[in-house]
């Protein structure tokens, strides 16, 4: 694939330029006029143009491969992300916005904004922001203080958004409370707004930029704190239930996050393995030292498990979008989405930490570019819901949306089809132990149940991954795949 070749050549060369020329906020012009111009480097714009031309968003909506279009698209993202300087983030929000408009938008939004979001022409392609986070809360959007006031043309938004990634995007999806509506999440509505009033994206649409965020990583991406001062906005769908509507967007961005985590792991492991073939210590190459070799193998094992996990969810997403998923598959997608995000988000941090360490002192030196991997990996466990938030979301899907039933049914059906009886019995025994423990916890008070959500999120994820690895090994009959499945089982 051309994207794979480009990721190893010209896209990779753009990373250093994007990282060395981070966004700059110019608040006033030479004559003291407030302009709030966010300047981004050429490389950042080149990434967006490349993504548009190569359909990294569009291919999901062209649906050339029917229900497998999402698998194709996420494969492109998998190749693109590690060499994108996190330009994959605005693409995630762009894709999520496109899906939200496809599901809830009226004809005007579908004819205008939607066509920009899925364009393959860099001149007409738009990216989208996702503006929800406020000072009073991150994942808890219920207390949102942004107000929507009715106007003759729609609504005007007033409020401050504390963390807005890709602030230079042409549009954004945001939550606000229509004046007089109830408190809490149910009273919030979903809105569409255009960020600028001109095609050149220089004149803000009743928006004030307070500052750019000084972040641990993702340094090439413009992330800002903004105040909406009567920003014109269009209601998406009916009033209220904005959190439920925007969850359609989250389903996309969480899977993007998981794909990015898996891709980031693969890049780090590839670099660590290459270094191990060249670096000598104690008279041998690192790759020939048994303990170092095992460390690399353990990282590779984690990556393989995560890869199968997220592409299972991706396959279900594609079926659901093409209306080919049955009720059981829809319920399974609902519960797998937070699980793949939380599990891969944590794994990428752990694996990348090992990658940095595998380089020794060189891994701690900025000139090698290795520390950048860890800085950028850290955000993947935070964006789109932290580990705890997603663990509780999994629990909610288990309890209220038949998630547990769908999860157990899918797992058991896969295990019952296995030909290797040793594998089959091992998985059944592991499931019996974990599920019985889970059922015992579910009989306790709510505080105790919630306190164990994270523990079971990881356990159920690892069990599910085991079933996927064994199923895959039996299909390929490759020795290496069978060894991978055996090694994963041994981790329990």
N, C-alpha and C positions, 0 to 999 in steps of 0.2 A: 504494500500500500504506500502511496506517495506521502501520506501524512507521517507514516513511520520513518521514512527516509528523511523527510524534512525535520522531524523531531530530533534527529541525530546530527543535523547539519545547520541549516539556516535558522531554524527556530531556536536552536540551542545558542546560537551566536547572539540572538537578540536578548537573552536573559541578562547578560552582564550589562548591556546598555540600559535596560529597563531598571535594573537594581541600582546602578550607579547614578541614575538621574531620576530620583523619586519625585513624586508630585510636589508642586510648590503652590502655595496660596498667595496670590497678590490681591490684597484687599482694597488698595487705593491706586488710582492712576497718578500720573505726574502732577496733576492739578488738584489732587485731594478728593476726587470723586470716588465714591464707593463702587467698586466693580466686582469684588469677590471672584476673581478669575483663578481657576485651578488649572495650572499648566502641567500637562503630562508630556512625556517624551515621545519621539517618533516611534520607538519600538512598541510602546503600548498601543498606539493606533494601528501599527502593522499587525499586531496580534489579532485585533478585532477584525481587520480586513481579511486576514488569512482565514479566520474561523468562519466568516461569512462565505467566502468563496468555496470553502471546502465542506460546507453544509454541516458544521458541527452542531448547529441547532436545527437547521432546515431539514436535514435528512430524517429526523424523527417525525416530521409532519408531512413530508412528501409521501411517506409510507410506501415507498417503492417495494419494500420487502414485506409488506403487510404487517402481521404481528411481530415479525422479527426485525422491523425497522429500528426499534429501540436498542436491540442487541447490536445492530450495525452501528448506530449512532454512538452508543456508549463505548464501543470499541475504538472509534475515532477519538473520543475524549480520552480514553485510556492512553492512547499514543501521544496525544497533544499535551495533556496536563503537565507532565514533568518538565517540559521545555517551554512553558507558557508564562512563567513569572506570575502565576496565579491569575492570569487572564481568564482562566476557567471559571473563576468565581462570578464575574458578571454574566458569563454565558449560562451558568446555572440559573441565575435569577431571570435572565431573558427567557430561557426555556420554560421556567415555572410560570412566568407571566403569560407566555403564549398559551400554555395549557389552561390557566385560569380563565383567560379570555375565550378560549375555545369552548369551555364548559359553561361559563356564566355570562360572557359578554353579549351585548346586543349587536345588531348588524353594523352599526357605526364603528364599534370597536373592532369587529372582525374585518371590516373593509379597510380600516386605517391602521391602527396600531399593530394588529396581528400580522398583517402583511409585511410591515417593517421588521418585525421580530424574526420572521422566518425567511427573510430575503437572503439570496446568495450574492446580491450586488452590494459591495461595500459602500456605494454611494447612497443607497436607500436603507441599509441595515441599521437597526437600532438595537442598543442594549437597554436593559431595564434594571432599575434599582428595586430594592425590597426594604421599605422603610417602616420598621415597627418598633425598634428598640428605643426606649426613652429612659431618662435619668432614674425614674422611679422603679424600673424593672426591665430585665432582659427577656428571659423566657416567659415570664409572667406578663402577658400583654394586657390582661384584664383591666388593670388600673390606668390604662392609657389616658393621657390628658389632652390629646389632640382633638380639637372640636371642629365639626363640619357645620357651617352655617349656610342655610338655604339662600340661593340667589336666583335671579330670573333665568340664568343660563345653566344652573346646576347647583354646585356647592363651592364654598370657599373654605379652605382649611387653615387652622391656626394651631400652632404648637411646635415643640422642639423635638427633633429626632436625634438621639444621642450618638448613634452609630449607624452610618449609612455607607455601605460598601459601594464602590463604583459610582461615586457621587456625580461623575460627569456623564452618566447615561442620559439618553434623551427622554426617558420616561421613568415612572416608578409606580409600583403598587404599594399602597399603604393602608393602614387602619386608622379610623377616626370615629368619634362618637357624634352622631347627629344631635344637635341641640335638643335636649328634652328626653332623649332615649335613656334607657335604664343603665345602671352601673354594671360593671363586670364585663366579661367577654361577650356575653350574648347581646349587649347593647352596642357593640362595635360593628361598623360596616366597612366593607372593602371599597376602596377608591382607586381610580386611575388618574394620574396627573402627568402632564408634560413639564419637563424640568426647565426648559428654556422657551423663549418667545421668538427666537430667530433660528434659522437653519444652521448658522455657524456655531450655535451653542455657546454664545458669549453673554447673552442677556438673560439673567435668571427670572423665572416666572413667579415673582413675589416670594422669593426665597432668599434668605440671608445665610451666608456661610460663616459660622462662628469660628471654626478652626479645622485643620486637618489633624487626624489622630496620629500620635507617635506610637507605633506598634512594635511588638517584638519581632514579627515577621510580616509577610505580604507587603513588603515595603514599596513595591512598584505600583501598587493599586491605590488610587485616591479614595480614602475613607474619611468622611467628614462628619461634623456635628452641624446640623442645619436647623434653622427656624423657618417655619411656614407662616408667612404674613399675609393671609388671604389668598393663598395659592388656589387658582381655579382647579376643580377636580370633578370627575364624573363618577357617579355611583355605579359599581359593578354588581349587577343582579339586584335583588330586592334589598331594602334596608334591613340591618341587623344580621346576626349570624356571620359576621365577617371572619371570625376565627375559623369557623367551619369551612368557609369558602377558601380562605388562604391556605388551609391544609392541603388543598389540591396542588398549590404551588410548592408546599413543603415536601410532598411526596416526590416531586422531581428533584428539588435541591438536595434532599437527603441522600437520594441515590447518586446524584452527581458527587456529593461529598465522599461517599463510599468508594466510587470509582476512582476519584482523585487520590484517596488514601491508598488504594491498592496499587495505583500507578506510581505513587511516590515511593512506596515500599520497593517496588521492582527496580526503580532507578537507583535507590540507595544500595540495594543488594548487588546490582550489576557493578557499581563502582567499587564496593567492598571486595567483590570477587576478583575484579581486575587488579586491584591493589595487592591482593593476596598472592597473585601470580607473579608479581614483580618485586615485592618487598622481601628482603631476607632478614632473618633473625635466628640466632643460635645455630648458624651454619646451614639453615634451610629456608626455602621459600615459606611464607606464612601458610600457604595452601597445603603444605606438606606436614604441618604441625597438627597432630590429631585433635587437640582441643580447639584450635582455631577453626579447623575444618568443620568440626561439629557445631560450633557457633554459627558459622555461615549456613550450614544445613538446617539448623533450627529456625533461622530467619526465613529461609526459603520455604520451609514447611508452613510457617504462619502465613506467608504471602499466598501460597497455593490454596490454603483453606479459605482465606478471605476472598480470593478471586472467584472461586466456585460459589461462595455465599452471595456475593453482590450480583453476579450474573444470573443467578437463579431469580433474584428479585427483579432484575431488569427484564428477564423473559416474561415474568408475570405482568409487569407494567405494560409491556408491549401488547400482550393479549388483552389486558383490560382496556387500553385505549382504542383498540380495534373492535371492542365489544365481542371478543371471543372467549373471555374468561367467564367461567361459571361462578355461581355464588360462593362455592368453596374456595376457588382461586382468588376471588376478590377479598374474602376474609383472610386468606393466607397472606396476600400482598399487604393488607393493612397492618398485620402484625410483624411481617418480615422487614418492612421499611424502617421502623425505628431500630430494629435489632441489627440490621446490617450496618446502619450508620454508627450506632454506638460501639459495636464490636470492632469495625475496621478503623474508626477514629482513635480508639485506644491502641489498637495493634500498630498503627503507623508510627505513633509516638514511641512505643517500646522498641520496635524494629529499628527505627531511625536512630534512637539512642545507641543501640548496638553498632549500627553503621559508623557513627561518629567515633565510638570507642575502638572499633576495629582498625582505624587509621592511627591510633595512638595519639601522640602530641600533634601530629599534622591535622588530625580531625578537629582540633580546637583552634586552629589558626585560620583567620578569615581569608587569607590569600588563597587557600585551597578550595574555597567555596563550599566546603563540607558543612560548616556550621549553619549555612543558609538552609540546608535540608531540614535540620532539626527545628529551626525557627518557624519555617513554613509548615512543618508537620504538626506543630503544637496547636495551630488554629483548627485543625480538622476534627479535634475532639470537642471543640467549643461551638463552632458554627452550626447552625441548624438544630440546635439543642444539645446541651451537655449530656454526659453519660447518665447522670442521675435523672434528668428530665426525660430522657428517652427510655430509661428503665421503667419509669412510672407510666409512660405512654404505652409501653409494651404491656404492662400490668393492666392498664385500663382496657386495652384491646382484648386481652385474655378474658377479663371479667365481664365486659359489657357488649362486646361485638363478636362473640363466638371465636375469638382469636385462638384460644387454647384448644378448642375442639378442632379447628381447621389445621392448626399446627400439628397436633397429635395425629390426626388422620393422615396428613401428608407424610409425616415421618414413618408411621407404621406401614403405610402402603409401600413406601420405598424399601423399608427393611424386609418386608415379607416377600419381595421380589428377588432378594439377593440369593445367589446360587451358593456362595461360600457360607456354609452353616456356622463356621467359627465366627466369622464377622457378624453374622446374623444374631447369634446367641450373645455375643459381647455387647452389641448395641441394645438388644432387648433387656439385658441385665442392667446396663447403665441407665436406660430409660426408666426401668422399674424403680431403681434406687432414687433417682432424681425426682421423678414424678410423685412418688410417695412422700418424699420430703417436702415437695412443693404443696401437696394437698394438705399436709399437716399444718404448714405455715398458714395456708389460706383459711384455716379454722380459727385462727387467733384474731386479736383485735387489729384494727386498721393500722395503728402505729407500727406494730410488729410486722405486718404484711409489707408495708411500704419500706421499712428498714431492710428487708430482704430482697427487694425488687432487683437491685443491681446484681447481687449474687446470682440470682436465678437467670437474669438476662444473659450473663456470660455463660452459665452452665448450659442453658438451652441452645444458645448460639453454637457452642462447641459440639454439642451432640448432633445438632442439625448438620453442621459442616462435616462431621464424621460420616453421616449417611450419604451426603453428596459425593465425598471423596471415594467412598467404597463403590457407590453406583457407577461413578465415572471409570474407576479402575476395572470394573467388570465389563464395561463396554469396550474400552480400548485394549484390554488384556496386555498392556505394557507393564513390564517389570517395574519400571520406575514409579508408575502410578500405584501399583499394588504396594510397593514399599512405602510410598507416601501415606496411603491409607493405614497401613500397619503402624507406622510411626505416630500418626495422629491418635489412633486408638490407645496407644501406650501412654499418652499424656494424661489419661484419666486415672 
